[in-house]
Amino acid sequence: MSSTGDANQAPRRRATPVIAISLIAVCVAVFLWSGLGQSEPRLAPLLIASTPARGWSDVLSGQIWRLVTPVFIHFSLLHIIFNMYWMWGIGALVELKISRGFLLGFVVFIGAFSNVAQYLLSGNPFFGGMSGVIYGLLGYIWIQGQLNPRFGRYLSTPNVILLMAWFVLCWVGVLGAIANWAHTAGLLGGLAWGGLHALAARRRQP
């Protein structure tokens, strides 16, 4: 038997963001296993194409995991720290706010979408990182907060400015060779997904 407001009632346990933690663990493991992202032979099975000459042959031959696995590749300590910081911050938020299944599906879909966009528009398979997914999460949370009052606003203005400033710095080349098309596709995909969910939620409201 229980009653609301019972002083002796045990506090509700806070859920653990299992998927976000698992994604971080996989990224760190791949980073260490690949010699801090510098071993091309070890990274080759995770790239969208094992060599530039292979094109889409690897994927079309059945290696469909290549559409997603570039998100687990990171090439420097700064690269992985930045992405894992935001995965813990906004990836865990989405998992706890919506569901574990949603975050996992989001990573797979937006990861594949951003990777395919990067490869189609650059022609270079040697890219990786969770950044496309991070920007997808940013777009999803931001547009939900703008269009769906019941979702809530979870992104502070300084964090949005920081991520968008990083986005611009990457595009202008200040930070070196970056998979900018993956960032852009991820952001647009997240905005579209979040916008559709927000509009559907508003239609259901009385």
Protein Blocks (a to p, Z undefined) as FASTA:
>chain_A
ZZehiaklccddddddfklmmmmmmmmmmmmmnonopamklmmmmmmbfbfklmmmmmmn
opamlmmmmmmpcfbfklmmmmmmmmmmmmmmmmmmmomklmmmmmmmmmmmmmmmmmmm
nopabbcdjklmmmmmmmmmmmmmmmmmknopabdfklmmmmmmmmmmmmnomnopadfk
lmmmmmmmmmmmmmmmmmmmmmmpZZ
